Amino acid sequence: ELCRRSVVPSDNDLPRPPAANSSSYPGMTAHMSDEQALRAVRDLVELEKSVMAREDLYRNAEEVVQNSPDLFVNRVVLHFRYLFGVRHMEGVFPKMNEVYLFTNEMNAFLRELRAMFGIREGVTKQGV
């Protein structure tokens, strides 16, 4: 398998909060003012709201696709999920990104092969 990456960050790429006694977390000091603490809590609440909204979006999309499988766009989504083994709606965009990256890397590889072996542009990918 030549490409197993996605443009969507994985959980391992997300920043981890430091230990409670550490002051290396951006904006966090050992002695935060009430205003700074309130701002940090507000930011966390907004983050939680956006995560919950995203989860609701995917849950609603899953229901729409399952409840109306005869709609063409839903058939396309279901077929894409079947072809690429995507179990949940949350995985559709990361898999699309993975397929996109793989395709671009293969096209670049084929361009390099053509240049290395002097194959003219008109030759199909199958001919390379």
N, C-alpha and C positions, 0 to 999 in steps of 0.2 A: 504494500500500500504506500503510495508515494506522498500522499498529503493527508494529515490528520489534524488540521488546525482550523480555526474559525476566527472571524473578525470580532466575534462577540467574546468578551472576556469570561474566563471560567471563574469559579469560586476561588481558585488558588491565586488568581491575579488581583483579587480585591484586597485593599489594605486591611490589615488586622490592627485593632486597637492595642496599644501597648498595655503593659501591666498598670494596675491602678496607681502605683506610686511613681510612675514614669511621667516625665514632662515632655516627651518627644512627640506626642500626638499634637498635630497642628492646632494652635489656639488654646491648648490646654496647659495650664501651669499648676503648680502645687497649690496655689492660692488664687482660685478664680473668684472674680467679683460676682455678685448676684446677677448682674446684667449679663455677664459672659455665660454664666451657668444657664440662665433663662434662654439665651440665644442658642446655646448648644441643645437644650431640650426641645426648643421649637424646631431646630433643624432635624433632629431625630424624629419628631412627630411628622414633619413633612416627608421625610424619607419613608417612613412607615406607610403614610397615605399613598405615596406613589407606588410602593411595592404592592399594596393591597389592590390598588386600581389596576395594576398590570395583571395580577392574578385573576381579578374579576373579568378583565378583557379576554384573557385566554379561556377561562371557564365558559364565558358567554359564546365565544367563537366555537368552542367544542360542541356546545349544545346546538348551535345553529347548524353546524355541519352534520351532526348526528340526526337532527330532527328533519332536515331537508336534504337527504343525500342525492336526490334526483336533480337538484340545481346544478348546472354545468360547473360553476366555480367550485362548488362543494365537491363534486366528483373529481375535479382536478386536484384539490387539496388532499382528498382521501387517496387518490392514486399516487400522488407524490409521497405521501406518508408510507404507503404500501411499498413502493419501489425502493425507498431509502431506509426503511425500518424505523421510521419516526413514530414513537408510541403516543406522544402527547403534542398538543398544539404549540407548547412552549419550545419544542424542538424544531419546528418547521423553519424559522428564519435562520437559526444557527446552521442547520443542514444545507439550506439554500446558499449561505455564505461559503460553506465548505465546498459545495459543488462548484460554485463560481470560482473560488481560488484554485481548485484542482484543474478546472478547465483552462484558466489563464496560464497556469504553470505548464500544462501540457502543450498549449499553443506556443508558449515561449520555447519549450524544449524542441518542438518540431521546427520552429524558425531557426534555432541553432543547428539542428541536424541538416536542414536545407543548406545553410551557409557553409557548414563544415564539408559537406559532400558535394557542393555545387549543384544542388537540385533546383531546377527552375521553379518559380512561384506557381505555375499552372498545375503542377503535380498535386493530386489529391492527397489528403492525409493518409488514406489507405495505401497509396503508392509510395509513401515515404517509408 
